[in-house]
Each structure stands twice: as structure tokens, then as C-alpha cells.
């Protein structure tokens, strides 16, 4: 590999000749070999950085701070970054010291080198466009970096919501196809009262539907940005009017309605929006993990478990037990959710670790939130297509368990009275006989009456107004 020589405050350093990044990026590559997860693994974040530089260039030009030719090449270079042409030139580890300065300089160097190349100069020469004086003009890492994070999260949230809706649709479709399958509901893992498998799956859909609103509400906090704050919020080295105009330009080119924070000194160290959004991700992860626990339990067996549903067989389940098939898709989704919950704790602790006028822990918050979003998106897509869509019901087995359950006494209680219900339940427990058979045996109700009461249409919703209540029957 051929190298070029660049220099910075620390000294001279070799940079790969073909790289669009420069010396400060190269130094950070050597300093931070931490997680193995690179900035290039999150294209949405790279796009967010490029949009910020584009908006800054437009603002600086309007305020008379930037030559039109330089503005134009910066914007064109930023657009190429947004198109994904230089993702490989963002080799930084996502976890880094310096409050994101290395990441900010990475985008500054890539845009500057590409802009100079457009004007006929070699990489690393910075003949016309420089990373600091032009691409970073009127900015600091402390306003450009968090603004890029927020834009990246907003855009990634749109994809996350789309996949979440796919999962919701899968649960809803199963709810519709299983609406006639009667089964026993359970509380505390004990028989409760009858329901349908359709009601169970529709409840999962409704449970997750609420998260769409929660996630979207949380992203509204990301629209409040601190561009123009520069280092600590005083706006040093930014022109009057820069903050408001930059927010307007960023809104224009992204389609999102960004506004300038009302107090830039407060907004610069504040990471409350990250905490709120990460909490919404955790909330959804907890709920999805619970649902996956249910799926594993409902499909347990097949001979010695609940065996109410069949999950699609995805792979052999054992190296020693022939014929065993495991619920691998819910299992991997559980593990994803555990990771998201852990990431939320990381975000919480990193937000708390902020000091005075800056929170230097933003890189790990960025990594944690973007990783959680990516894991959830991939996991929910897999859960929907490789598990939920292929679930089938063991209808006869579900009905047999209802008929053999003590729990149907509760449904019979309004019809035969509490005293009779208790008597029947006690004998059923002691003898193993079914409630259904005992009620008929003692002529408390006829078979026709029992079948009518236990019909899903008459048992699965409020029916007291239709009951001939006769506790002495």
C-alpha cells in the first residue's frame, strides 16, 4: 500500500494514499481499536454527518462567510457521501474518546479531500478546501456531532417503524386465522378461563401497536438541535443568525422540521432525548421478549408440553437427540431484546456521566442506540417472516384441553351457581374426571346446554345479560 504524509497538532503521520480521510482519522484508527464495530457499519450516521455539513455550507455561504465555488464543491462532496460512495472511508471505531471529535474530523476530511479532488488537486493537499477552515466553518464537534446523531436516529426510526408494522401485521393475520380456535387462557401458569387463539394473537398485535406512537413521540425530541452552539453553547466563531438559518437549511434539505434549541448552553451537554428514545426501544424490547417467551411456551413439547401451536421448523435442534427441533427464532429474538435492554442501561449511565458544558460519552450512546435499532429491525423482520407467518394451531388439542380443564367452571358459574361450580371443580380435581362430563352426569345441564355455553360465541365476551341465572338449579 502506498502512503501520503499528513500532519496535525501531534506531528506527521502516514495516511493510505487512496484514502479520502486524513491524518486525524488515521490517528483515531490507531488509537481506538475497541469494539470492532465501525462507523461504516452505520450508513445512516454517515449520511447524518454529511447532511449537517451540507446545511452548514449553505448557511455559511448565505451569511457571506464562504466563497460560492467552495460552497458548491462541499455540497457536491456531501451529496456523494450521502449516496454512499465513501462509506469505506469511515473506518473509525464507534466507541472512542474525544466526544466524537474523531468522527467529526473524519467527515470533514473526506468532504475536503473529495472537494479538492473535484477541483483538480490531490488528496491530502487541501489546496483550496480545508477540513477545519471550510468544511467545519462556524461549527464544533459539540454541535455538529449530536445533530448528526439525531438526524440518523430519526431516519433509522422510520425503517424500524416499518419493520414493526410488518410484525404487527403478521400477528394480526394469525389472530384472524385462529379466531375460531378455542383454547384455555392461563394466569400464573394455571388454567384460568377459555379464550380463542385468535384473541391471544390479536392481543400481541395491539400490544406492539402502541409502540409505534411511543417511538414516534420520542423522535420529536430529536428535532431540537444545537447547531450554532459551537463549543459550549455561546456561539463563539459562528456569525449572528447562523443557528436559526442552519436549522432552516437542514430542515429544507432533509424534510424534517428542525428547530434551534431555546438555550444552546443548556442544549449542548443535554442528552435527555437519547435517554427517552432508548427507553422507548427498551419498552418495546421487553414486550417482544415476553411475547417470544409465550411462543416458546405455547409450542413446548411436542408430546410433553403445551403443544397448542407449531412453530416453523427452521433447523435440527440437537447434535445428540434425533428429531428434536428448537424454537430458534424466538430464542434469538429474546437475546436481541436482552442486548437492547443492556444498551439502554449504557445510555442511561453515559447520560448521567456528563459534566459541566459537555457530555463526552455521546459516542457510546450513539453506538448503543443505533445498534439497538439495527438489532430490533433485523430481529423483528426475522421473527415475522421465519416464525409468526408460519405458525399453525393444534386445534383439536386446544379444544380437548378446554373440555378437560377445571377452568371452564368459571364460564359455567353464572349458569349453575357458585355452590354447584365448587362441587364440580372439587370432584374433577380429586377424580380426574372432566367438568363437562360431571355436569352432564349430575343432570345439572344437558349436553345441548353445555355445548351452547361453551360455544366460543357465547363464552368469550360479556354475556350476563343473556344468562338465565339460577344458582339453585
VEXNUNU-841571 format. One record per residue (C-alpha): residue in three letters; z negated, y negated, x. Coordinates in pm, 1 decimal. Layout:
BEGIN
   residu         up      north       east
      ALA          Z          Y          X
...
This chain:
BEGIN
   residu         up      north       east
      UNK        0.0        0.0        0.0
      UNK       85.7     -348.3      123.3
      UNK     -167.7     -629.0      100.8
      UNK     -178.0    -1006.4       97.6
      UNK     -464.0    -1214.4      232.7
      UNK     -653.7    -1448.6       -1.4
      UNK     -974.2    -1644.8       48.7
      UNK    -1264.8    -1774.4     -158.3
      UNK    -1614.1    -1915.1     -103.1
      UNK    -1728.6    -1593.9       67.3
      UNK    -1429.1    -1561.2      300.2
      UNK    -1097.5    -1382.1      333.6
      UNK    -1013.8    -1053.1      161.0
      UNK     -711.3     -829.0      130.2
      UNK     -556.9     -800.6     -218.3
      UNK     -283.1     -549.5     -310.8
      UNK       46.3     -731.4     -265.4
      UNK      182.6     -639.2     -608.0
      UNK     -137.6     -723.4     -797.5
      UNK     -138.4    -1023.5    -1028.8
      UNK     -514.6    -1056.4     -986.7
      UNK     -659.5    -1231.3     -684.2
      UNK     -944.8    -1244.0     -438.3
      UNK    -1232.5    -1293.0     -681.9
      UNK    -1120.2     -999.4     -892.0
      UNK    -1079.8     -783.7     -580.9
      UNK    -1429.0     -875.9     -465.2
      UNK    -1572.7     -777.7     -804.8
      UNK    -1383.9     -445.4     -794.6
      UNK    -1558.5     -368.2     -467.0
      UNK    -1899.0     -491.0     -587.3
      UNK    -1915.4     -325.1     -927.3
      UNK    -1832.1       45.6     -922.0
      UNK    -2075.7      111.9    -1206.4
      UNK    -1963.7      276.1    -1532.0
      UNK    -1606.5      377.3    -1457.8
      UNK    -1508.0      207.1    -1784.5
      UNK    -1269.0      -76.3    -1705.4
      UNK    -1169.5     -398.8    -1871.6
      UNK     -822.5     -246.2    -1903.3
      UNK     -972.3       16.8    -2135.7
      UNK    -1026.7     -257.1    -2396.7
      UNK     -691.0     -434.8    -2451.5
      UNK     -837.7     -635.4    -2741.5
      UNK    -1075.8     -806.3    -2499.8
      UNK     -792.2     -887.2    -2259.0
      UNK     -595.9    -1036.5    -2548.9
      UNK     -900.5    -1242.1    -2646.4
      UNK     -925.3    -1385.1    -2295.3
      UNK     -554.8    -1472.6    -2294.4
      UNK     -574.8    -1643.7    -2633.3
      UNK     -862.8    -1857.0    -2506.3
      UNK     -660.6    -1965.2    -2201.5
      UNK     -361.8    -2042.3    -2422.3
      UNK     -569.8    -2260.1    -2654.3
      UNK     -733.1    -2435.2    -2357.1
      UNK     -394.8    -2515.2    -2202.8
      UNK     -263.5    -2662.1    -2528.8
      UNK     -579.8    -2871.2    -2563.5
      UNK     -570.2    -2998.6    -2206.3
      UNK     -205.4    -3097.4    -2246.2
      UNK     -273.3    -3286.8    -2570.9
      UNK     -557.5    -3475.3    -2401.2
      UNK     -331.9    -3570.3    -2109.1
      UNK     -511.7    -3351.1    -1856.6
      UNK     -233.0    -3102.0    -1789.8
      UNK      132.2    -3150.6    -1698.8
      UNK      370.0    -3016.9    -1965.7
      UNK      552.7    -2784.0    -1725.8
      UNK      226.6    -2632.5    -1607.1
      UNK      105.3    -2601.6    -1965.2
      UNK      423.5    -2420.8    -2061.0
      UNK      406.8    -2159.1    -1785.8
      UNK       36.3    -2097.7    -1850.8
      UNK      110.9    -2041.9    -2219.4
      UNK      405.8    -1812.4    -2144.8
      UNK      199.3    -1611.3    -1899.0
      UNK      -84.5    -1585.9    -2153.2
      UNK      160.7    -1459.0    -2415.0
      UNK      278.4    -1187.6    -2175.9
      UNK      -82.9    -1083.5    -2121.2
      UNK     -130.1    -1069.8    -2498.4
      UNK      176.7     -845.3    -2520.3
      UNK        2.2     -600.3    -2288.9
      UNK      230.9     -642.3    -1987.8
      UNK      -52.1     -678.8    -1738.7
      UNK     -329.6     -453.6    -1871.2
      UNK     -327.0     -263.8    -1540.8
      UNK     -419.6     -586.9    -1362.2
      UNK     -765.1     -592.9    -1520.5
      UNK     -943.6     -332.3    -1302.4
      UNK    -1297.7     -464.8    -1337.9
      UNK    -1588.4     -250.5    -1447.7
      UNK    -1713.0     -354.9    -1790.5
      UNK    -2070.4     -368.8    -1658.4
      UNK    -2100.6     -639.8    -1395.6
      UNK    -2331.4     -910.1    -1270.2
      UNK    -2244.5    -1276.8    -1288.8
      UNK    -2249.2    -1330.8    -1666.2
      UNK    -1878.6    -1247.2    -1691.5
      UNK    -1757.3    -1480.2    -1415.5
      UNK    -1555.1    -1200.0    -1255.0
      UNK    -1382.5    -1128.0    -1585.9
      UNK    -1306.6    -1496.1    -1642.5
      UNK    -1160.5    -1524.2    -1292.2
      UNK     -958.9    -1206.2    -1348.4
      UNK     -772.1    -1364.7    -1640.1
      UNK     -746.0    -1697.1    -1454.7
      UNK     -588.6    -1527.9    -1151.2
      UNK     -347.6    -1310.4    -1347.9
      UNK     -219.2    -1605.7    -1550.9
      UNK     -197.8    -1832.3    -1244.4
      UNK       -6.7    -1576.5    -1037.8
      UNK      233.6    -1496.0    -1320.2
      UNK      284.5    -1867.8    -1390.5
      UNK      365.2    -1935.8    -1023.7
      UNK      599.2    -1636.5    -1019.0
      UNK      784.7    -1782.0    -1319.0
      UNK      833.2    -2098.9    -1116.2
      UNK      973.0    -1910.1     -817.8
      UNK      663.9    -1873.5     -599.3
      UNK      499.9    -1562.4     -460.6
      UNK      176.0    -1409.7     -583.9
      UNK     -130.6    -1547.9     -414.0
      UNK       34.9    -1870.9     -311.2
      UNK      -98.6    -2079.4     -601.9
      UNK      162.1    -2340.3     -505.1
      UNK      167.0    -2516.5     -843.1
      UNK      -75.5    -2341.8    -1077.3
      UNK     -426.6    -2254.5     -957.3
      UNK     -679.8    -2027.8    -1128.4
      UNK     -961.2    -2284.6    -1128.8
      UNK     -798.1    -2626.2    -1148.3
      UNK     -537.3    -2543.2    -1411.0
      UNK     -600.0    -2216.9    -1598.8
      UNK     -976.9    -2279.0    -1611.5
      UNK     -945.5    -2655.2    -1668.4
      UNK    -1219.0    -2800.0    -1898.3
      UNK    -1385.8    -2458.6    -1916.4
      UNK    -1663.2    -2248.8    -1773.5
      UNK    -1715.3    -1874.8    -1789.9
      UNK    -2007.1    -1964.2    -2014.8
      UNK    -1784.0    -2087.5    -2297.7
      UNK    -1452.3    -1906.8    -2234.4
      UNK    -1603.7    -1558.8    -2192.3
      UNK    -1817.1    -1545.4    -2512.0
      UNK    -1534.2    -1697.3    -2715.5
      UNK    -1303.6    -1418.5    -2596.3
      UNK    -1568.9    -1160.0    -2685.6
      UNK    -1593.5    -1297.7    -3037.6
      UNK    -1217.2    -1300.0    -3088.8
      UNK    -1189.9     -944.8    -2956.3
      UNK    -1465.0     -826.1    -3191.6
      UNK    -1302.0     -995.0    -3492.7
      UNK     -969.0     -825.6    -3422.0
      UNK    -1127.3     -488.2    -3344.4
      UNK    -1327.2     -513.1    -3667.6
      UNK    -1003.7     -526.3    -3867.6
      UNK     -899.4     -191.8    -3719.1
      UNK    -1247.4      -49.5    -3774.4
      UNK    -1243.0     -150.0    -4142.3
      UNK     -900.2        9.5    -4185.6
      UNK    -1024.5      343.0    -4049.9
      UNK    -1346.9      316.6    -4251.1
      UNK    -1137.4      272.3    -4565.8
      UNK     -942.2      585.8    -4474.6
      UNK    -1268.0      781.4    -4454.4
      UNK    -1388.1      635.8    -4785.1
      UNK    -1059.0      734.8    -4949.5
      UNK    -1098.5     1089.5    -4819.2
      UNK    -1446.9     1122.4    -4967.2
      UNK    -1328.5      971.0    -5295.8
      UNK    -1034.9     1209.8    -5320.6
      UNK    -1269.7     1504.3    -5271.1
      UNK    -1502.8     1358.4    -5530.7
      UNK    -1218.0     1361.6    -5779.6
      UNK    -1103.4     1714.4    -5696.5
      UNK    -1460.6     1851.6    -5710.6
      UNK    -1570.0     1672.1    -6027.5
      UNK    -1576.9     1997.1    -6227.6
      UNK    -1775.4     2197.1    -5968.9
      UNK    -2133.4     2226.9    -6090.0
      UNK    -2398.4     2276.1    -5821.8
      UNK    -2768.9     2227.9    -5762.0
      UNK    -2891.7     1893.3    -5633.2
      UNK    -3179.4     1904.2    -5390.6
      UNK    -3467.4     1682.0    -5286.3
      UNK    -3681.8     1762.4    -4983.7
      UNK    -3451.4     2063.3    -4933.3
      UNK    -3586.9     2211.6    -5256.1
      UNK    -3398.8     2273.6    -5581.8
      UNK    -3400.6     1961.1    -5797.0
      UNK    -3157.3     1924.0    -6087.2
      UNK    -2790.2     2009.9    -6138.0
      UNK    -2505.6     1778.6    -6043.9
      UNK    -2141.9     1821.8    -5951.1
      UNK    -1999.3     1847.7    -5605.3
      UNK    -1771.7     1563.9    -5712.4
      UNK    -2069.9     1337.1    -5774.0
      UNK    -2202.4     1421.6    -5428.8
      UNK    -1877.4     1328.5    -5253.0
      UNK    -1821.0     1016.9    -5464.0
      UNK    -2170.7      905.8    -5363.2
      UNK    -2066.7      933.9    -4996.4
      UNK    -1767.6      710.0    -5067.1
      UNK    -1981.2      447.5    -5240.0
      UNK    -2243.5      468.9    -4966.8
      UNK    -1987.9      375.1    -4698.8
      UNK    -1801.1      122.8    -4913.3
      UNK    -2095.8     -113.5    -4885.8
      UNK    -2049.6     -125.5    -4506.5
      UNK    -1712.3     -298.4    -4539.0
      UNK    -1882.2     -606.5    -4679.9
      UNK    -2164.5     -589.4    -4424.9
      UNK    -1927.3     -570.7    -4128.2
      UNK    -1704.4     -848.8    -4257.8
      UNK    -2003.5    -1073.0    -4325.8
      UNK    -2129.4    -1015.0    -3973.7
      UNK    -1796.7    -1113.8    -3815.6
      UNK    -1817.3    -1455.7    -3982.5
      UNK    -2081.5    -1541.9    -3721.9
      UNK    -1820.0    -1490.4    -3450.4
      UNK    -1617.0    -1783.4    -3583.7
      UNK    -1879.3    -2024.4    -3449.1
      UNK    -1774.5    -2084.5    -3085.1
      UNK    -1889.6    -2297.8    -2791.8
      UNK    -1558.0    -2390.0    -2628.0
      UNK    -1610.4    -2728.0    -2464.0
      UNK    -1970.5    -2649.8    -2376.1
      UNK    -1866.5    -2570.9    -2015.2
      UNK    -2165.6    -2462.4    -1804.6
      UNK    -2472.8    -2514.2    -2022.8
      UNK    -2355.3    -2696.5    -2333.3
      UNK    -2347.1    -3055.9    -2208.8
      UNK    -1967.2    -3051.0    -2185.1
      UNK    -1960.4    -3160.5    -1820.4
      UNK    -1598.3    -3170.1    -1690.0
      UNK    -1450.0    -3148.4    -2039.3
      UNK    -1284.5    -3451.6    -2197.9
      UNK    -1423.6    -3616.2    -2513.3
      UNK    -1282.6    -3438.8    -2819.2
      UNK    -1197.7    -3125.2    -2622.7
      UNK    -1440.4    -2894.0    -2807.3
      UNK    -1315.3    -2970.0    -3159.0
      UNK     -947.8    -2971.5    -3060.5
      UNK     -975.9    -2644.6    -2868.9
      UNK    -1133.3    -2473.4    -3171.2
      UNK     -847.8    -2606.4    -3385.4
      UNK     -584.7    -2481.3    -3139.8
      UNK     -748.0    -2139.3    -3112.6
      UNK     -751.2    -2118.9    -3492.1
      UNK     -385.4    -2213.3    -3511.2
      UNK     -263.3    -1951.8    -3263.9
      UNK     -488.3    -1664.4    -3381.5
      UNK     -501.4    -1722.4    -3758.1
      UNK     -883.0    -1718.3    -3758.6
      UNK    -1083.9    -2022.8    -3867.1
      UNK    -1292.5    -2103.6    -3562.0
      UNK    -1535.5    -2394.1    -3568.2
      UNK    -1728.5    -2568.8    -3293.7
      UNK    -2098.5    -2488.1    -3288.0
      UNK    -2305.7    -2784.9    -3407.6
      UNK    -2522.7    -2775.9    -3094.7
      UNK    -2345.8    -2649.1    -2783.3
      UNK    -2662.4    -2633.3    -2573.2
      UNK    -2813.0    -2400.4    -2834.8
      UNK    -2491.0    -2200.8    -2879.9
      UNK    -2428.2    -2127.8    -2511.6
      UNK    -2724.1    -1892.0    -2449.9
      UNK    -2741.4    -1768.6    -2811.1
      UNK    -2630.1    -1408.0    -2865.6
      UNK    -2762.1    -1365.8    -3218.6
      UNK    -2413.6    -1293.0    -3356.1
      UNK    -2385.0     -991.1    -3126.6
      UNK    -2722.5     -861.6    -3243.1
      UNK    -2626.1     -897.9    -3609.1
      UNK    -2289.0     -727.9    -3572.0
      UNK    -2425.2     -447.9    -3355.7
      UNK    -2693.5     -390.4    -3618.1
      UNK    -2422.4     -353.5    -3883.5
      UNK    -2249.9      -93.8    -3664.7
      UNK    -2579.8       90.4    -3624.2
      UNK    -2640.6       79.3    -4000.0
      UNK    -2304.7      242.4    -4063.9
      UNK    -2359.8      497.9    -3787.1
      UNK    -2694.7      603.1    -3933.4
      UNK    -2534.9      656.8    -4273.7
      UNK    -2235.8      850.2    -4137.7
      UNK    -2463.5     1070.2    -3928.4
      UNK    -2672.5     1153.1    -4236.6
      UNK    -2356.3     1246.8    -4425.9
      UNK    -2248.8     1472.5    -4138.2
      UNK    -2590.4     1639.4    -4148.8
      UNK    -2526.8     1708.9    -4518.1
      UNK    -2181.9     1853.2    -4448.4
      UNK    -2319.9     2087.9    -4185.4
      UNK    -2596.9     2197.5    -4419.6
      UNK    -2373.2     2244.3    -4724.2
      UNK    -2130.4     2454.2    -4520.0
      UNK    -2400.1     2655.2    -4342.9
      UNK    -2369.7     3032.0    -4345.3
      UNK    -2125.3     3151.2    -4449.8
      UNK    -2330.5     3451.6    -4563.6
      UNK    -2683.3     3333.9    -4485.1
      UNK    -2674.5     2963.7    -4561.6
      UNK    -2592.1     2722.6    -4844.8
      UNK    -2221.5     2810.3    -4830.8
      UNK    -2130.3     2560.4    -5104.6
      UNK    -1834.3     2416.4    -4915.7
      UNK    -1596.9     2532.7    -4644.3
      UNK    -1510.7     2300.2    -4359.1
      UNK    -1168.3     2345.3    -4197.9
      UNK    -1185.6     2596.8    -3911.0
      UNK    -1091.5     2397.5    -3601.6
      UNK    -1169.6     2634.9    -3313.5
      UNK    -1355.8     2958.1    -3228.4
      UNK    -1726.1     2889.3    -3227.2
      UNK    -1868.3     3122.4    -2968.7
      UNK    -1791.4     3292.5    -2640.5
      UNK    -2010.9     3587.9    -2739.3
      UNK    -2022.4     3607.1    -3122.4
      UNK    -1687.9     3718.8    -3268.9
      UNK    -1581.6     3548.0    -3591.5
      UNK    -1818.8     3253.0    -3558.0
      UNK    -1675.4     2911.3    -3648.8
      UNK    -1883.1     2597.3    -3597.0
      UNK    -1876.0     2258.6    -3775.4
      UNK    -1745.6     2086.7    -3462.4
      UNK    -1607.0     1772.1    -3625.8
      UNK    -1932.3     1668.7    -3797.9
      UNK    -2111.4     1760.8    -3475.4
      UNK    -1900.7     1525.7    -3264.9
      UNK    -1941.1     1252.5    -3525.9
      UNK    -2319.1     1294.5    -3507.0
      UNK    -2303.0     1245.7    -3130.4
      UNK    -2087.6      935.3    -3168.1
      UNK    -2343.3      791.1    -3406.5
      UNK    -2626.5      862.1    -3162.0
      UNK    -2434.4      669.5    -2895.1
      UNK    -2378.1      375.0    -3130.1
      UNK    -2748.0      366.5    -3216.6
      UNK    -2829.6      364.2    -2844.5
      UNK    -2574.9       88.7    -2781.5
      UNK    -2745.4     -120.9    -3047.3
      UNK    -3073.4      -93.5    -2859.7
      UNK    -2890.9     -203.8    -2543.0
      UNK    -2752.4     -508.8    -2725.0
      UNK    -3097.7     -591.4    -2860.3
      UNK    -3265.1     -571.0    -2519.1
      UNK    -2983.3     -762.4    -2348.2
      UNK    -3003.5    -1040.4    -2606.8
      UNK    -3378.2    -1063.6    -2554.5
      UNK    -3326.5    -1085.2    -2176.6
      UNK    -3154.1    -1423.6    -2195.1
      UNK    -3322.7    -1702.9    -2001.6
      UNK    -3305.3    -2078.6    -2046.3
      UNK    -2946.9    -2210.1    -2085.9
      UNK    -2751.6    -1884.0    -2042.4
      UNK    -2771.4    -1516.7    -2122.9
      UNK    -2629.6    -1337.8    -1818.1
      UNK    -2639.1     -998.8    -1991.6
      UNK    -2330.1    -1060.0    -2203.5
      UNK    -2116.1     -806.0    -2010.5
      UNK    -2329.6     -510.1    -2118.1
      UNK    -2343.0     -645.6    -2473.7
      UNK    -1963.8     -670.4    -2473.8
      UNK    -1928.5     -318.5    -2338.4
      UNK    -2176.7     -176.4    -2588.7
      UNK    -2023.3     -340.9    -2897.2
      UNK    -1660.9     -269.1    -2806.6
      UNK    -1745.5       89.6    -2712.2
      UNK    -1928.8      142.4    -3040.4
      UNK    -1632.7        8.6    -3236.3
      UNK    -1387.5      228.6    -3048.4
      UNK    -1602.7      540.9    -3082.7
      UNK    -1654.9      483.4    -3455.1
      UNK    -1285.3      416.3    -3515.4
      UNK    -1176.2      731.4    -3332.9
      UNK    -1456.8      938.9    -3481.8
      UNK    -1404.9      833.8    -3843.3
      UNK    -1031.0      897.5    -3817.6
      UNK    -1102.2     1244.7    -3682.3
      UNK    -1369.0     1311.2    -3946.3
      UNK    -1134.1     1211.4    -4229.5
      UNK     -821.9     1398.0    -4117.3
      UNK     -969.2     1703.5    -3945.0
      UNK    -1264.5     1765.5    -4174.1
      UNK    -1301.4     1586.0    -4508.5
      UNK     -939.0     1620.0    -4619.2
      UNK     -950.2     1997.2    -4569.1
      UNK    -1284.8     2078.6    -4732.4
      UNK    -1278.8     2339.7    -5007.5
      UNK    -1550.0     2434.9    -5255.9
      UNK    -1704.6     2773.8    -5323.0
      UNK    -1711.2     2704.2    -5695.3
      UNK    -1837.6     3039.9    -5822.1
      UNK    -2117.2     3048.6    -5565.6
      UNK    -2224.3     2692.4    -5653.3
      UNK    -2243.8     2779.7    -6024.0
      UNK    -2429.5     3103.2    -5958.8
      UNK    -2696.3     2917.3    -5764.2
      UNK    -2738.3     2672.8    -6053.3
      UNK    -2777.4     2954.7    -6300.9
      UNK    -3029.6     3125.2    -6074.7
      UNK    -3222.5     2810.0    -5991.9
      UNK    -3563.9     2709.7    -6121.1
      UNK    -3429.3     2355.1    -6115.9
      UNK    -3235.3     2392.5    -6440.9
      UNK    -3569.6     2396.6    -6621.8
      UNK    -3570.4     2019.4    -6582.1
      UNK    -3244.0     1997.7    -6775.3
      UNK    -3388.3     2223.1    -7044.6
      UNK    -3719.1     2037.1    -7068.7
      UNK    -3608.4     1789.3    -7342.0
      UNK    -3477.9     2080.9    -7549.0
      UNK    -3763.0     2333.7    -7518.8
      UNK    -4062.2     2115.6    -7425.6
      UNK    -4275.8     2094.4    -7114.5
      UNK    -4502.4     2387.7    -7209.9
      UNK    -4215.0     2631.0    -7253.5
      UNK    -4044.1     2494.1    -6942.5
      UNK    -4355.5     2554.5    -6733.9
      UNK    -4393.3     2907.5    -6869.4
      UNK    -4032.9     2994.5    -6795.3
      UNK    -4044.8     2838.4    -6446.3
      UNK    -4364.0     3027.4    -6357.6
      UNK    -4226.7     3363.5    -6465.4
      UNK    -3896.4     3302.2    -6292.8
      UNK    -4078.0     3228.0    -5967.1
      UNK    -4300.2     3534.7    -5997.1
      UNK    -4038.0     3786.3    -6103.0
      UNK    -3716.1     3655.7    -5955.0
      UNK    -3553.6     3652.6    -6297.7
      UNK    -3317.6     3366.2    -6378.9
      UNK    -3424.0     3079.1    -6602.2
      UNK    -3108.0     3130.4    -6803.3
      UNK    -3192.1     3494.3    -6878.6
      UNK    -3560.1     3425.7    -6956.8
      UNK    -3483.7     3151.5    -7210.4
      UNK    -3248.4     3386.6    -7392.9
      UNK    -3488.7     3680.0    -7357.4
      UNK    -3766.5     3493.1    -7539.9
      UNK    -3522.2     3357.9    -7802.5
      UNK    -3611.5     3001.9    -7714.9
      UNK    -3243.5     2910.2    -7717.9
      UNK    -2927.7     3105.2    -7791.3
      UNK    -2665.0     3176.8    -7531.0
      UNK    -2434.3     2927.7    -7702.2
      UNK    -2702.1     2658.0    -7693.4
      UNK    -2777.3     2729.2    -7327.3
      UNK    -2410.9     2714.0    -7231.2
      UNK    -2373.4     2383.1    -7415.1
      UNK    -2678.1     2228.1    -7247.7
      UNK    -2568.4     2347.8    -6905.2
      UNK    -2213.3     2221.9    -6950.9
      UNK    -2156.8     1950.2    -6687.6
      UNK    -2056.1     1703.5    -6957.7
      UNK    -2396.5     1740.7    -7122.3
      UNK    -2617.3     1781.4    -6818.9
      UNK    -2506.4     1532.8    -6558.1
      UNK    -2575.6     1198.0    -6721.0
      UNK    -2835.7     1043.9    -6956.8
      UNK    -2831.7     1247.2    -7278.9
      UNK    -3165.9     1189.3    -7451.3
      UNK    -3002.8     1020.2    -7748.7
      UNK    -2819.4     1347.9    -7819.0
      UNK    -3118.7     1578.5    -7781.5
      UNK    -3296.2     1740.5    -8078.0
      UNK    -3637.0     1710.4    -7915.1
      UNK    -3856.0     1996.3    -8034.2
      UNK    -4135.4     2081.8    -7788.2
      UNK    -4279.3     2343.8    -8024.6
      UNK    -3960.9     2543.9    -8060.1
